[in-house]
Amino acid sequence: MSWIQRRVSRIPLRRRLVAGFVATMFVLLTGAAAFVYWRVQHALDRNLDTSLHRAATAIAPHVTASGTLPANDVNLATIDGLQVLDADGRVLSHDGRLGARTALDEGDLRDAARGPILRNTGRVFLDPDNEALRLYALPLHPTGTSHGSSPAVLVVALDKDQYDEALRELVAQLTATGVATLVLTAIVGDLLARAALRPVETYRRRATDIAAGATTLRLDVPAERDDEITRLGHTLNEMLDALTRALDRERRFTNDASHELRTPLTRLTSRVQLTLRRPRTVAEHERALEEIQHDLTRLTALADELLTVGAASEGAEGSCGPTDLSGVVRKVTSLRTALAPTGSPYSVAGAVSVETPGQCLVDVDSVRLERIVDNLLDNAALHGSTPVGVTVDHAVRADSAGTGAAPWVRLVVRDSGPGIPADLLATATERFARAPEARSRPGSGLGLALVATLVERADGELRLCHDGRHHSTGFAAPVACHHDGAMTVTVLLPTDSVAGRPDATMPRPG
């Protein structure tokens, strides 16, 4: 950035706008004034030239061989000055106005010997006191026929003082009008700039109040107006609402995380204090260390889950191409049953069943799909009961049955447990949301929150349904629910990230 640009950038925007208005008007007025001046000057000169040509044409035949004119020639009354010159520029005859000194210089004399010319004496502005004349010179004989002291060029003149005075008056009037117009433009431009920028200044002051801690304040946007400033105000209010919601979520998340972390940390502190209260044997220290290790494992798992949810919330939106959801479900469930330790819900034969019609492609990478299925199976085992049924199929729009269109893939996980309580169903996808009786079980209440985040980022929908009650998060897919009264978790994913975003025509279940 140059020095001039830096200096200009420091000038307030209102002053720059006014300066722009004035500069633009100055250019327009200058151009208009120059055009008017040129047209008036041209008209005045044309009148003089017509009179001079008429007078010179009438006088030329009466010039004698000695270069004189009859004293009673009536044409002399139509001009203000006269000279008759020979080929060498000597004055043969003249009147008192032009005098005995030649009115033409050497170059003008040569031009006049070849044809008529027009010249001016005096200056309109720089030397207004000098005598101002309009000269017209024409040859009296064809070029080359005159010689010696015979007349060669006739010069006639008309006084143009009045014309020059009219031009000076015109310039003065145009200047005065231009200055007045520029002053008026500056005043009006300043008023307009103030009026246009007043809402911006109001928004700035309100934003300062909001930044100082008044987060509930919003910009006052006139409802009856629709211009660039009001649209900016609406956009800023929407941004403030989104920031407030994000801050509320983060604050709630921080409070919940603090609450969840307080219990294992308090337990760890208590165990260490009890261990250090009196001397203990090696076996007692080992038992204490095992208990501390168990608490640390839970604390580490909780931290990992928090990081996973955060990464899912802030991860990139792209995908790695179409992935077969049916194949991912079969892989995850087979590993879950094959590696399940003795005593776990999935170690029993028939604890989980999978039903897939074949390949079901979705535009989500396999890692995210595995996280979704893993967390749904964990949730069903920890808070529900086996057997767990997993179904993958294609779902069509409720208004396109029989058309063969299937832009959605549906994943349904159904368990045999008591289901989510009615008062918790609407908040089950929030972080650390758990029923009081579930707090003694393993887990941190982040599983469904992670699933909801992953599904929303895939432009899909997560539905929790139990005993006629429904709760949905994410994009409202126009697909109807079909299930019994058992606890059912349904994930609807688009088969394509673009085609899977039609306008929702079905209301959200709920």
Order of alpha helices (4+ residues) and beta strands (2+ residues): alpha-alpha-beta-beta-alpha-beta-beta-beta-alpha-alpha-alpha-beta-alpha-beta-beta-alpha-beta-beta-alpha-alpha-beta-beta-beta
